Amino acid sequence: MDTGRCLIIARFQPFHYGHLNAVEYCYRNYDETIIVVGMASQSHTPENPFTAGERILMIRESLKWAGHDLSRYITVTLPTLEVNRAAIHFVRQYSPPFKSVITLNPIIQRLFMEEGYVVITPPLKERDTYSGSTIRRLILNNDPLWKQLVPPPVVEIIESIGGVERIKMLYSERLPGYYATA
């Protein structure tokens, strides 16, 4: 165990087993994990259908369901920013100190490496299957397989907030400025 504090950053739209796999890597290797919910100011769009609060709830309930000690997690939200070196300043401003960054995003990896952080690619869990865009597409197409790709608490939350209907509405409306890629 590294015994330090790491940071993991993603949009979590929605939180799925691939995310849980990466967070569990952090849980096994670090004393504390900062979970950064990125693009927190975005919601109700095809790419970002869930609010920051809904995503935090999905993460928290999934970690409880998985038997994790929640005292080892710090959750922060990061407003929607341009992806550039200045964004690292905002991450530092919104988070307690950390030395390692866990991410699959090659641009985020590069930016943090250039700022001197240890960047680690978490173990992959079938990235093509466990992706937010795949899950949103399955929901859109009424394919119940999506429920097998997210922890049970995420299914409950999405259904309780009308998330299925929200995703269908967002992809059908084609609102100006919102681009559906499912």
N, C-alpha and C positions, 0 to 999 in steps of 0.2 A: 504494500500500500504506500502511495506517495505521501500520505498524511498531510497534504496541503489542501488547498482549495482550488477547484477547477471551475471553469465556466463553460456552459453549453448553450448555444444560441440557435434558435429555429423559430419558424412561424407557428408550428403546431396546428395546422389547419386541415384536419383535426389531429389530436394526439393519437398515435397509432403504435403498434408493436415494434416498428422500427425505431421510433423515438424511445420507447420503453427500453429496448435493447441498449441503446446508446447511454441512456440515463443509468441503467444498471451497471454498465461498464464503469461509469463515474463512481457509483455507489461502492463498487468493489475496490476501487483504486485510490479514492480520495476520502478525506474526513468530511469535507463539505463540498456541495455542488451548488453553484449559482445557475439557476435555470432562467435564461433570458427569453422572454416571450417577445419576439421581434415583430415589427410592424404593428405595434399595439394600437395605433390610432386608426388602423384600417379594419373595417368590418362591413358586413352586408354588401360585399362585392363577390363576383364569382371566384376570384383567386383567394379571397380572405373573407369567407362567409361568417366566421364566428368572432365575437368580441373578445377583447383581451381577458375580461372577467370570465367568460365562458371557457376559454382555453386554460386559464389558471385552474378553474374548477375541474376540468377534464384531467389535467396533470395531477393535481392534488388527490383526487379520488382514485385515479389509477395507481398512484404510488401507495396509497393506503391499501387498496385491493391487493397489491403485490407484496404487502407486508413490510414496507420500508419505514424506517424511523424518520418521520418528517422533520425532526429537529436537525437533520443533516442537510437540509435543503433550504436555500434562500431563493425566492422567486422574485424577479424584477421584470418590469415591462420597459420596452424601449420604443419610443415613438417611431413612426415611419421616417426613415432618413435616406438620403442618397447613399449608395454604397461607395464610400471612398475613405481615405485615411482619417478624415475628420470624424467619421462615425466611431472610430476607436476611442476618441476622446469622450464621446457621449456614453459609450459602454462603461468606461472607467468612472465617469461621473455618477452613473446610476447604480453601480455595483460596488460591493466591498472589494478589497484587494484580492487579486488572484494571480497565478503565474502560468497556468495551463489553460488552453482553449481546446475544446472538443467540438469539431464541426466537420461536416462532409463538404461544405460549400467551398470550392477552390478559391473564389475571390476573397471570402472571409478569411480562409487559411492564409492567403498571401498577405493580406493587410495586417493580420496579427503577427505573422512572422517578421514582417518589416518593422514592426514596433518592438521586437525582441521577446515576444511570448513564445512559450513552448506550445506548439500546435500538434494535436494528435487527431488522427482519423479514427473514429470509433469502429469497432467491428461491424461489418455490414450484415444486415438481415434482409436478403432478397429485396434490394432497393427498388426494382421495378414493380414489385407487388406492394411493398409497404411504402407508399408515397401518398401524400395528401391529394395530389391531382388524380391518382388512380381511384382513391376512395371516394372523392367527390364525384367522379365520373360514374362509379358504380351506383352511388346514391341517386344520381340524376337518371340513370337507366333502370331504376327499380330492381337492381340486382342485390339480393340479400347477402351476397358474399362480403359486402363491406363490413357487416357485423362480425365477421371472423378476423378482420384485419386490425381491429381496435379492441382495447380492453373492454370488458362488460360495462364498467362505469361510463365509458365514453358513449356507448350505444344508448344507455339510459339518459344521459344528459342531452345528446342530440335529439332523441325522440321527445324528451320532456319540454324542450325549448322550441319545438317545431322546426328543428334544423333541416329535416328532410324536405319539408315544404319550402323552407327558405332557399335552399340550394336550387330546387326546381324553379322557383320564381326568379332567382337571380340569373340563371342561365337562359330563361325563356324571354326575359324582358329586353335584353340588349340595350341597356341604358347607355346614353352617351357618356364616354369617358371610362366605361367599364368594359373590359375585354375578357370574354369567356374563352378559355382554352381547353375545356374538357372535350 
